[in-house]
């Protein structure tokens, strides 16, 4: 059985792996508020890009996934809202 020195003490390798995992878990828990804030900011940015647009006669499409002419009209490829991206975010939010 091998030993690993951690914090000045010799630990069996199996115990050393447990200590290393606990250190990683502590670091992740300490970073969790920052990670949560980043995830929320990313989701808000995605939702801002994939916003609903009402077009005539009464359809709602995704502004990012649909093609828009320079003049502002949507033509060709139009994707109904919620698009697959928003549907995925909404589905993940329910889990």
C-alpha positions in Angstrom: 0.0 0.0 0.0 1.4 3.4 -1.0 1.2 6.6 1.0 0.8 10.2 0.0 1.8 13.2 2.0 -1.0 15.8 2.4 -0.8 18.7 4.8 2.4 17.3 6.3 0.8 13.9 7.1 1.2 10.5 5.3 -2.1 9.1 4.2 -2.9 5.8 2.4 -3.4 6.4 -1.3 -7.1 5.6 -1.0 -7.6 8.1 1.8 -5.5 10.6 -0.2 -7.9 10.3 -3.1 -10.9 10.9 -0.8 -9.2 14.0 0.7 -8.4 15.3 -2.9 -12.1 14.8 -3.9 -13.3 16.6 -0.8 -11.0 19.5 -1.6 -12.4 19.6 -5.2 -15.9 19.5 -3.8 -15.2 22.4 -1.4 -13.7 24.5 -4.2 -16.8 23.8 -6.4 -19.1 24.7 -3.6 -17.2 27.9 -3.0 -17.5 28.8 -6.7 -21.2 27.8 -6.9 -22.7 31.3 -6.5 -20.4 32.7 -9.2 -21.2 29.8 -11.5 -25.0 30.2 -10.9 -24.8 33.9 -11.7 -22.9 33.1 -14.9 -25.4 30.5 -16.0 -28.3 32.9 -15.3 -26.5 35.6 -17.3 -25.9 33.2 -20.2 -29.5 32.1 -20.3 -30.7 35.6 -20.2 -28.4 36.5 -23.1 -29.7 33.5 -25.1 -33.3 34.4 -24.4 -32.6 38.0 -25.6 -31.3 36.7 -28.9 -34.1 34.3 -29.4 -36.9 36.6 -28.6 -40.4 36.2 -30.0 -41.5 38.4 -32.9 -45.2 38.8 -33.9 -45.7 38.7 -37.7 -48.8 38.9 -39.7 -51.4 37.5 -39.7 -51.0 36.1 -36.2 -47.8 34.0 -36.1 -45.0 34.3 -33.5 -41.6 33.5 -34.7 -38.0 33.4 -33.3 -36.1 36.5 -34.2 -32.7 34.8 -34.2 -33.6 31.5 -36.0 -35.7 33.2 -38.7 -34.3 35.0 -41.7 -34.8 38.8 -41.9 -34.3 41.1 -44.9 -32.3 44.3 -44.5 -35.6 46.1 -44.8 -36.9 44.4 -41.7 -39.3 41.8 -43.2 -38.9 38.2 -42.3 -38.9 35.8 -45.3 -37.8 32.4 -46.4 -36.9 30.4 -43.3 -39.2 31.3 -40.4 -39.0 29.3 -37.2 -42.0 29.3 -34.9 -41.6 30.5 -31.4 -40.6 28.9 -29.1 -37.7 27.7 -31.3 -35.8 24.6 -30.4 -33.2 26.6 -28.4 -35.9 28.2 -26.1 -37.8 24.9 -25.9 -34.6 23.3 -24.6 -34.0 26.0 -22.0 -37.7 25.8 -20.9 -37.4 22.0 -20.6 -34.2 22.1 -18.7 -35.8 24.6 -16.3 -38.5 22.1 -15.4 -36.0 19.4 -14.5 
